[in-house]
Amino acid sequence: MITLEQVRALETRVEKALSAIDRLTSENAALRDNVSREQKRAADLERTIEEYRKDQTRIEQGILHALERLNAFEDAIQDPAPSAAPPPQADKPIRSGSAAAVHAAPAAPAARKPAVEPRPAEPVRPEPASSAKDGTDPAPGAEEAELEIF
């Protein structure tokens, strides 16, 4: 037969099991909430990463486009427009029957004509008649008139 002590021991075990089940149930709910929050956070981070990747691509394309424009500008500056006159040849005469006539070497850099003609020197302007050298004061506003061209 079952004794009263056995019933009380069984009752104690059932109460412990119920409290463990309650504790585990609340822990399970908290963990599910954490998982839900972390999944939302991961989705937000993935969207942010995708936006950064798109921005990165746009930035790279912008940089490449700017570099292409700079290269084109640099090429335009370095390669002046072809002139109507043919480039000067080497100082040595080339025989018309030789293979050298077909593949003539360009003239040395010192012998080449510069791409831009140098400007003639500007004439020296005489000093005004009244100057500090004579001991007289120049006309008021004379210096200002000369500097206005700059």
Residue, then its C-alpha position, 0 to 999 in steps of 0.5 A: m500500500i502507498t503511504l502518506e510519505q510517498v504521496r508527499a514525496l510525489e507531490t514535491r516532485v510534481e511541484k518541482a517539475l511544474s516550477a522547472i516547466d514554468r521557468l523553461t517556458s519563460e526562458n523559451a519565450a525570452l529566447r524566441d524574442n531575442v531570436s526575433r529581434e536579432q533576425k530583424r537586426a540581421a535583415d536591417l544590416e543586410r539592407t544597409i550592406e546592400e545600400y553600401r555596396k550600391d553606393q560603393t559601385r556608384i562611387e567606383q563608377g564616378i571615380l572611373h568616369a572622372l579618371e577617364r575625363l582626366n585621361a582625355f584632358e591629359d591626352a588633349i594637353q599632351d597631344p596637340a592638334p596635328s599641324a598641316a606641315p609634315p614633321p621634320q625629318a632626320d638630318k641624314p638624307i634618305r635614299s629612295g630605294s632603301a628600306a630606310a625610306v619607309h621607316a625613317a626615324p623621327a628627328a632628334p628632340a632638339a631638332r624638332k620645331p616647338a609645338v608653340e611658337p615663342r612670342p616676340a619680346e615686348p618692347v621696353r617702355p620708356e619711363p615717364a618723364s617725371s620720375a623719382k630719379d629726377g626728384t620730381d613726383p610722378a603725376p598722381g594716379a600714374e602708377e594706378a593706371e599702369l597697374e590696372i592692366f593686371 
